Amino acid sequence: MAISKQQKEELVEQYKKWVAESDGLVLTHYHGLSVKDISDLRREIRETGGEFHIIKNTLAKLAFEESGREWKEGVFNGPTALGISYQNPSGLAKVIKDFSREFGTIEIKSGYLAERLVTVEEIIALAELPSMEEIRAKLLRTIGAPASKLARVLAEPGRQLAAVLKSYSEKEPAV
């Protein structure tokens, strides 16, 4: 079904908006996905604060040109979908990579981290990074470790004194 010129212009504007507002983009080639598979993938990506949309190649190419973004040759060939991250690019990359590994029906073509074009290898490396929650937990453990060690060191003389007093109290009185 053909779409009107006005609808095409609206799509280009939508694509440009996604490109401008995102902090990470992943362009993928998809094939053999059922509606349920796409819905599941979209739900997982939404949980990371992103979106996943099937795009029209010609219009996406035009939107990227108008946004001043370059792309790898051949990235806008075949069925193309766009993963968009607004706050967690590593989470987006991780969900797409895991989905690709599990179903084998999505192939990462290219992407952007902020405004920098990144390779497939860089996207996979980004997917291997720990999540923000994991990083925060490690940071809190690191910050809290000296305080807990200091508390143990300060409590040790009192514990030793209590142990000595206890051992004296448990001794049999000399007759």
N, C-alpha and C positions, 0 to 999 in steps of 0.2 A: 504494500500500500504506500503510495507516494505521499510525502508530507509537503505542506505548503511552504513557500518562501518565508512567511512569517514564523512558522513553527521551527524552521531551520535556524533563523536568526535567534529565536528564543533559546534553542538548544545551545548554540554557540555561546550566547551570553551566560547560560547556566554553566557550561564547561569552563568558561573564563573565570566565573565566580569560584568554582571549586578549586581551580589552579591558584587563584589569588589568595584564598582563605586557608589553604592547606599548609601543614608543615611537613607533609610527606605524601608522595604519590607512588603507587605501584601499578604499572601497566601490565596487564596479563593477557595471554591467549587462552581462551577457554573452549572446551569441546566436550560433548557428551554429558553435559550437566543437566540433571532434571530440575524442575522448578523447586522441588524440595531441597535439593543440594544447594541451589543458589540462595534459597531462603535461609538455610542453616548457616551458610557462609556469611550472608549479610548480618544475621543475628550475632554471630561471633565477632564480626568486625565492629558492629554497633557497640558491643560490650567494651571494646577498647577505645571508644570515642571516635569512630570513623564511619565511613560509608563505602558501599560497593555498588557500582553502576555499570551496566552494559552501555557502551557508547558507540556512536556512529563514527567510523574512521575519518571520513572526509571532513566532517564538522569538527571533530576533535583536533585534527591537524590544523584546521583554520583557527581554532581557539588557541592552540599552542603558539601558532605564528603571531597572532594578535597580542598574546601575552608576553612575547619576546622569549619564549622557551624553545630551545633546540631539542631534537630527538634523534635517536639512532635510526638509521635507514631500515625500513622494513617493519618498524614497530607498529605502524598503523595498517598492517595487512592481516586479513583473516578476522575471525570473531575476537573482538577486543573488549576487555572490561577494565575499569579503573577503580582501584582501591584508594580511598582518600583518608588521610589521617589529619585530625584537627588538633590532637594533643599527645599522641603516642605513636610515633612512626615505627618504633621497634615492635610494638604490639601488633600493628597492622601487618608488618612484614612477617612476624612470627605466625599469625593466624593463616596468612596466605601460604606460607611455606609448609606449615603442618597440614593444611588442607590438601595441598599439592602432593605431599608425601603420602597421605592417606588415600586419596582418590585418583591421583595421577591425571586429572582432567584439567588442571590449570598449570600453565607454564608462565613463569615470570619473564617478561620481555625487557623491561627497563623501569626506571623510576626516578623520582626526585626526592632529595632531602633538602627541605627548605627550597631554595632556588637552584640547587646544584644537581645536575644530571648525574645519576649514579648507575653503576653497572649491576648486572644480575648478582655477581659475586659480592658486591658491597651490600646489596639488599639481603642476601643470605647471611652475611656477617652481622648485619643489623638485627636480623631475626634471632641470632644466637646470643645477643646481649640480654642480661637479666632485665626483668620488668622494673618499673619505677618502684613498686611495692617492695621487691627484693632488695633494690639498692637502698631504699630508705631503712629497711630492717637492718641491713649490714651496717649502715652509717650509725644508726642508733646503738647497735651492739658495740661498735668501735668507740663511740663517744662515751658509752656507759661503762666500758671495761676498766678504765683507770679509776673511776669512782668506786666501783665494786672492789677492786684490788686495794685501794686506799682504805675502804671500810674494813676489809679483812685484816689488813696490817694494823690498823688502830685497835681492832677488837682482840688481836692475838695476845697482848700482855694481860688483859683482863681474863681471857680464857685460860691462860697458863696459871695465873694466880688462883682462879677458881679450881683448877685441877689439883694444885698443890694443897689448898685448903681442904678439898674433898678427901684427898688421900690421907691427910693428917686426921681428919675426923673419922675415917674408917679404920684407923689403926687401933689395935687393941691397947688399952691403957697398960702401962708397965706397972707391975705389982711390987 
